[in-house]
Amino acid sequence: MKQFFLTVLGVFAGLVLFLIVLPIVLISMAVASASGPETPSTGVLELDLREGLSDQASSNPLAAFGGSKMSVLQVVDVLHQASEDRSIKALLVRLPEGGMTPASADEVRQAIRRFRAAGKPVLAHSQGFQPSG
C-alpha cells in the first residue's frame, strides 16, 4: 500500500513539473530570444546573389526553413529600404559566377542605381565570370 501512494505521489509530481514548470521554462526561453541580438548603429548591407534569384517569392510556408532563393521583388524591396535607412552606409553585392537572367539583372541594376542615388557606395564582388545565355 505504501508503494501505491509513492507511485501516485510520483505521478502527481511529474504532472506538476510537466504542466507548470515546463511552460514557465519555455516562456522564459521565448522571452529571452525575443530580445534579439544587439545591432550596431551603422553597417554595410551584404546582398548575396550567388544562389540565384527567383521571379517571385515562394508560396510554400516551409520554404523559409529550407534556404529558399530570394525573389527579385524581395531584393528590390530590401535595397529600397536600405537606401532610406540611415544606419546602412554601403552595399556589398556578391555576384554569381554564371550570371542571371537579363530581366532579373535589369531589375537589380535599377534598384542598385537608386541605392547609389541616395549617396551610398556600392561594392560588387564575384569569384569569376562565366558566359551565360
C-alpha positions in Angstrom: 0.0 0.0 0.0 2.9 2.3 0.8 4.3 1.7 -2.7 1.0 2.6 -4.3 0.9 6.0 -2.5 4.5 6.7 -3.5 3.7 5.9 -7.1 0.6 8.1 -7.1 2.7 10.9 -5.5 5.4 10.5 -8.2 2.8 10.7 -10.9 1.4 13.9 -9.4 4.9 15.4 -9.1 5.6 14.6 -12.7 2.3 16.2 -13.8 3.1 19.3 -11.8 6.5 19.5 -13.4 5.1 19.0 -16.9 2.1 21.3 -16.6 3.6 24.1 -14.5 7.4 24.2 -14.6 7.9 23.2 -18.3 5.7 26.1 -19.6 7.4 28.6 -17.4 10.8 27.4 -18.8 9.5 27.6 -22.4 8.0 31.0 -21.9 11.2 32.4 -20.3 13.2 31.0 -23.2 10.9 32.6 -25.7 11.1 36.0 -23.9 14.9 35.8 -23.8 15.1 35.1 -27.5 12.6 37.8 -28.5 15.0 40.5 -27.4 17.3 39.6 -30.3 20.9 40.5 -30.8 22.1 44.0 -30.4 22.5 45.7 -33.8 25.3 48.2 -34.4 24.5 51.8 -35.1 25.9 51.6 -38.6 26.7 48.8 -41.0 27.1 47.5 -44.5 24.3 45.6 -46.2 25.5 42.3 -47.8 23.4 41.1 -50.7 24.4 37.6 -51.7 23.1 36.7 -55.2 25.3 33.6 -55.7 22.3 31.2 -55.1 20.3 32.9 -57.8 17.1 34.7 -57.8 13.5 33.5 -58.4 11.0 35.6 -60.3 8.6 35.6 -57.3 8.6 34.6 -53.7 7.8 31.0 -52.8 4.3 30.3 -51.7 5.5 27.3 -49.6 5.2 28.3 -45.9 8.1 25.9 -45.1 10.4 27.4 -47.7 12.0 29.8 -45.1 13.4 26.8 -43.3 14.8 25.2 -46.5 17.0 28.1 -47.6 14.8 29.1 -50.5 16.0 31.7 -53.0 15.3 35.3 -52.7 12.9 36.8 -55.3 13.7 39.8 -57.5 11.0 41.7 -55.7 12.4 41.0 -52.3 15.8 42.2 -53.4 14.4 45.4 -54.9 12.4 46.0 -51.7 15.4 45.4 -49.4 17.5 47.8 -51.5 14.8 50.4 -51.3 14.5 50.1 -47.5 18.3 50.2 -47.2 18.6 53.3 -49.3 16.3 55.1 -46.8 17.9 53.6 -43.7 20.5 56.0 -42.2 22.3 53.1 -40.4 23.2 51.4 -43.7 26.3 53.1 -45.0 27.2 50.9 -48.0 26.2 47.9 -50.1 28.3 44.8 -50.8 26.9 42.6 -53.6 28.2 39.1 -54.1 27.5 38.2 -57.7 27.0 34.7 -59.1 29.7 33.4 -61.5 27.2 32.2 -64.0 25.2 35.4 -64.3 21.5 35.8 -64.1 18.6 36.3 -66.4 18.5 39.6 -68.2 15.2 40.7 -66.7 16.4 40.0 -63.2 19.7 41.7 -63.8 18.0 44.8 -65.1 15.6 45.0 -62.1 18.5 44.6 -59.7 20.6 47.1 -61.6 17.9 49.7 -61.4 17.5 49.1 -57.7 21.2 49.4 -57.1 21.2 52.7 -59.1 18.5 54.1 -56.8 20.6 53.0 -53.8 23.6 54.8 -55.2 21.5 57.9 -55.9 20.9 58.1 -52.2 24.7 58.8 -51.8 25.7 55.4 -50.6 28.6 53.4 -52.2 28.3 50.0 -53.7 30.9 47.3 -53.9 30.4 44.3 -56.2 32.4 41.1 -55.9 32.5 37.8 -57.9 34.9 34.9 -57.9 34.8 34.9 -61.7 32.5 35.3 -64.7 31.2 32.6 -67.0 29.3 33.4 -70.1 25.6 32.9 -69.7 22.8 32.8 -72.2 
